[in-house]
Amino acid sequence: MRSNGGRTLVTNSGKSFLTSEDALDVVKKLLFEKSHIAHPSSHIFSGGAVGYISYDYGMKFENIPSRHGRTNTFPEIFFGLYDELLCFNHKTNEWSVNSTERGESSAEQLMKQFTNHDTRTTNQVARTHFLIPDFKKEEYIRAVEKAKKYIEDGDIYQVNFTHRFWGKTGSSALTIYNQLREKNPAPYSALMCIDANKWIMSSSPELFFTVKGKTIETHPIKGTIQRGTTAEEDALLQQQLIASEKDAAELLMIVDLERNDLNRVCKTGTVNVKDLKHIETFETVHHLVANVHGELHEDCSVIDAFRALFPGGSITGAPKIRAMQIIDELEKCRRGIYTGAIGWLGFDGNAEFNIAIRTMMMEEDSVWFNVGGGIVADSIPEKEFEETMYKADGMLRALNVNAR
């Protein structure tokens, strides 16, 4: 199913229908129709909907108009429903088939069909012809100063401001994704083929939320510092990040926002902060992360949780709606999939979604990605720009370009 402009197209077994019903309600109904084949005891994805919800859908959901036209043909929401999965366990180095409806013999047939193919990929270097930022450094600094003026005037406490890199490549999406996995490994990665000409390559470090049974958990990220060139420098930079009052205040604001959002769908008294501030380390940066969790009301589904939390506070700001209005004013184009969410909704009611940062989109030979950061009252514009370049580093290396 794919949705654009409030119209959702569902295609199944060669038959299609178009509806103006809300796209998330369509997903909910499609999942319910197959809920009888769910595996309730499973702790991993065992069948359901896999796809993404774009940031642009969040704009419409919050009734925020955009001054920007569309710049690509990706759907605002895209999901495929799967009742058969081929899984690889990286710990045991083993393949397995998870089939919700087919018998054991057909599962074995699928495995045989797949393993007969040579699935190895060559570790090619990406060929990117050029990459252009939509903000020059001076422009970015002026936009950050304008964001700070909104904070000074009391419109917002914080806003997540981003800019885009766009270019042309002679490489396949798989080559770029393999390079991205190598240069910027992250726990919530995804490669998605929307059609023959549209691809998403995500290497996200941030969990939007996970639902297991009635327990929901979110891991907002706020606070970033580059990696050191030596172990000693790296440890010093970690200490600098954990001691940063600015980053701690940023994270606390977002944690409060996430707690408020979760309280809309969780039982009274169950929303708690497991860990207010800890360091997570990645290939090119260290991040400051918090863990917030709660217990969903009995009558609340994953779709209800989506509506309460989306878009994530860490990539909008606080208050959320005013921050989103300012984002649309200051940024030069729609975000699209970037800062939306990529993941899965199970037939069993479980779910897991990333926040689509460190995420590249590709259409034909065009490739683009955004990077950004949280702007607060004491942000230093030049340092905010440098932080975005640290975040871009893994993607620039995956594309084999240097945009500094």
N, C-alpha and C positions, 0 to 999 in steps of 0.2 A: 504494500500500500504506500502511496505517495500523495502528499498534500501540499497544495499551493493556493494562496489567496482565499482560504476558506473552503476550497473544493478538494475533496479527497477521492482518489481513484484507487479502487481495489480490484486486483486481477488475480484470478484463481482458476487453474486448469483451462486456460485459454478464454475464460469468460470474465468480463469486466463490468463494473457498475460505478457510477459517479454519485457522490452524495455531498450535501452541504452540512452534514452533521459534523460536530467538532471531531477533529482527527483523533484525539486521545480517547474519546468515547468509542470511536470505531475500533481502535486497538483493543480496548477493554472488551468489547463484544466478541471480537475475533478470538481473543484468548479464552473467554468464557465458553465459547462453542467447543473448545478442545480441552477444557479443564478436566474432563473425565479421564484423560490419558496421562495426567500429571503423576509424578513420583514424589509424594509429599515428604518422604524421608531423605531426599537427596539434598546435599549441601552445596552442590554445584549446579550449573545450568543443565537442565535435562530436557529442554524443548520449550519453545515459546517464540516470542518476537525479538528479533535482533535488528538494531538500527540506530537512528539518531533523531534528536529533536533540536532544531537550530535555535540560536539566540533570537532570530527574527520572529519565530513563533512566540517567544516570550514577550517581545514588544507588542504583538497583537493581543496576546492574552491579557496584558496589563493595559490595553487600550492606549498605547503610546504611539502616535503617528511618527513616521520617519520622513525626514527631508530628502533621503537618498533613494534613487531608483535601484532596481535590481542590476547586479553586475555579472550574474552567472545564471545557469539554468538548473542548479541543484534544487530539489524539492525542499520545502521548509521542514517537512517531517517525512521520514522514510523508514519503513520496517518491512522485513520479510519474516514470515512464520515458518518455523522449522520443527518437524517432528522426528528428525533423524540427524545425528551428529557424529562426526568423526573426531575423536579427542586424542591428543598426545600428552602424555605425562612426562614432563621434563625431568622429574626426579628418578623415575624408574626406566625412562627411555622406551616406553611402550605405547602402542596405539590401542585404542578401544573404540567400539561402536556403541552409541547410546541410541536405541531405536524405541520410540514410544508405541508404535503400532505394528511394525513389521515383525515377522517371526525371526527366529535365530538364523535360519538358513539364508534369508535375504540379507541379514546383517553381515554374515560371513561373505556373501557375494559382493556386497559393497566394499568390504575391506579388501577383498582380492582384486577388485576392479581398481581401487585406488593404489594399492601397493605395487601393482604391475607397472605403474608410471614412474618415471624417474623424476622425483620431486626435488632433487637438489638444484640449487640456483648458484650461478657463478657470482662471486663477490665483485661485481663490476663497479667501477667508479662512475658516479653520475656525471652526465654531460649537460651542464646548464649554460645556455648561451648568454643570458644576462639576468640581473635581478635589480629591481628599482624600488626604493622606499617611497611611500606616498607622502612622507614628511621629511623635509630636510631638518637637520639638527636644530637650526635656529627656529624653524616653524614649530617643532615639537616643544621646544622650551617656552615659546610664547603661549602655546595651548595649555601647558602645565601651569603657567602663571595665571591664565584665565581661570583654570579649575581652582587654583588656590584663592582667587578672588571670590568665587562662589562659596568657598568654605568660610572665608573671612566675613562674608555677608550673611552667613547663617543658613544658606540654602541646603547645605549638606555637611556631613562630617568627613566624608571620604568618597572618592570616585576612582574607579578603575579605568584608566585611559590607555588606549592602545593605538598602534599604527601598523600598517600593512606593507609587506614586501611582495612584489609581483614580478614574474619573469617568464621566460621561455626555456624549455628544456628539450633535449633530444633523447632523454632516457625514459624507460618504462616506469610505471608506478611501483612495480615490484622491486626494481633496482633501487629506486629512491627509498622505499620502505626498508629494504634490507640495510641500506646505509644508515637510515635513521635509527634503526634498532641497534646498530653497532656504535654509532656516534653519540646517541642520546637514549640509552636504554631506560625504560620506565615501566612501572607495574601495571598501568592501565592503557596498554597499547592496543591499536586496532588497525587493520587494513580492510577497507570496505570498497567493493565494486558496486557502484550504483547502476551503471550500465557500461557498455563497451568504452565509452569516452569519458566517464566521470569516476574519479577515485578519491578516497579519503585515506590519508596516512597519518595516524595519530600516535604520539609517544608521550602520553599525558602522565604526569606524576600525581595528579590530584583525583581523589575519589569524590564524586558528587554525593552519592549515597548508595548504601547497600541495604537490602531488606532480606532478613532471614526469619521466616515465621512472622511474628509481629514486632520483631526488633529492628529498628532503623538506626543507621549510623552514618554520619557525615564527617569528612576530614578536611575542613577548610585550610587553605594555604595563604599565609600573608607574611611576607618577609623573605627576602632573597639576597644571597651574597655569592660572589664567584668562588670557584675552587682555587686553592693555592697550588703553586708549582712544586712545593715540597711538603712532606708530611707535617713539618713544624709550622709552615705558613698556613696549611690547610686547617690545622687544629686552632691556630690563632684566629683565623677568620670565623670558624664555628663559634668560638667564645665571643667574638665581636657581635655576631648575629644574635646569640642568646641574650647578650647584655644590652642590646639596642632598645632603648625606651620607645623610640618611634615605631619600630616593627612590632613590639609587644602591644602598644596601644592600637595599632592597625588591626592586629589579630584579634584583640579583645572586642573591638567594635563589630567585627564580622561574626565572632562567636555569639555575641549578644543577638545579632540579627538572625543567625541560624537557629538559636534557641527559641526566639519568638516565632519563626516559621514552623518549627517542629511542634510547638505547643498548640498549633492550630489543628493538628491531626493526631497528637499523642495523648495518652491518658494523663490526667493531672498528677503532677509530682514525679513523673517518670523521666522527664528530660534532664539529663545531667551531662556535665563536662568530664569525660574520663581523664583527659590529659590536656591541660590548657596550652602548653607550650613545649614542643620538643623539636629537635633537629632531624630532618630527613635529608640524606646526602645522595646526589645524583652525579652524572658524569661531568657536568659543567658547572653546577651550582649546588649550594645548600639552601634548603627551605625551612621556614618556621611553620609548624603544623599543629593543629589542635584536633581532638577527637570529641565529638558530641553525639550522644545517643539517646533514644527514647523507646517507648512501647506504643505502637499504634493503637488507636481505638479499635474495638472489635469490628465496627462497621466501616472502617477506613481501609481502602485498597492502596496499592502502589500508585495507581493513577491519581488518587486523592493526594498522596504524598508529593507527587510531581507538581501538582497544581499549587500546593502550599509552598514548595521550596524553589521552584523554577522561575527565572534563572538564578543560579547560585549567587549568594551574597558576596563571595570573594572576588567575583568578576564583574560586579556591578558597583556596589558601594552602599552607603547608608546616608539617609533613608533610600531604599532601593528605587522607588519609582522616580523620584527627583534625580537621582544619580543616572538612571537610564535616559532621562530626557537630556541631561547635560552631555552624556556620552554621544547621543545622536547629533547634538549640536557641534561638538568639538571634533569628532572623528570624521574622516573624509569619505567613508563608504559604509554600507551595511556590513555587519559582522558575518552574517550567514551562519554556517555551522560552527565557526570559531566561538568559543565560550558557551556553546550549547552543551549537549550531553550525548555521549555515545555509549551504548551498552545493550543490556537484554532485560526482558520481562518474561519470567517463566510461567508456564501453564499452572505451576504450583503456587503462584503468588509471590515468589521470591524475585529479587531483581538486583542488578548492579550496574551503575553508570559512572563513567568518568566525567570530569569537566573537560571539554574539548579545547585544552590549551596544548602548546607544542604540537599543533595539528596543521597539516598541509592539505590543501585541496588541489586537485588537478583535473582540468577539462581540456581534452585534446592535448596540445603541447604547452598549455598555460599552467603555471603552478604559482600558488600564493599561500601566504601564512601571515598571521598577526602576532605581535608580541606587545606586552604592556605591563603596567604595574599600578599599585594603589597610590593615589595622591592624597596627602593629608596636609594639615596646616603648616607643618615644618618641613615639608618636602623641599629638597634642593633640586631645581629643574635639571641641571646638568647631570647630577647623579642619577636622577630618574631615567634620563635617556641612556646612560651607561648601563643601568640595570636591564633595560630592555635588550641591549645588545648582548649581555651575558646570557639572557634567556634565548636569544636567537641563535647563539653560537652552534648548538648541536644541529639545528636545521640547516644553517649555512654550510656546515661541514658535510652534512648528508647530501646537499646539492652540489658540493664541491665548488663553492664560491666564497668570496670574502667581500662583504658589503660594508666593512668599516671604513 
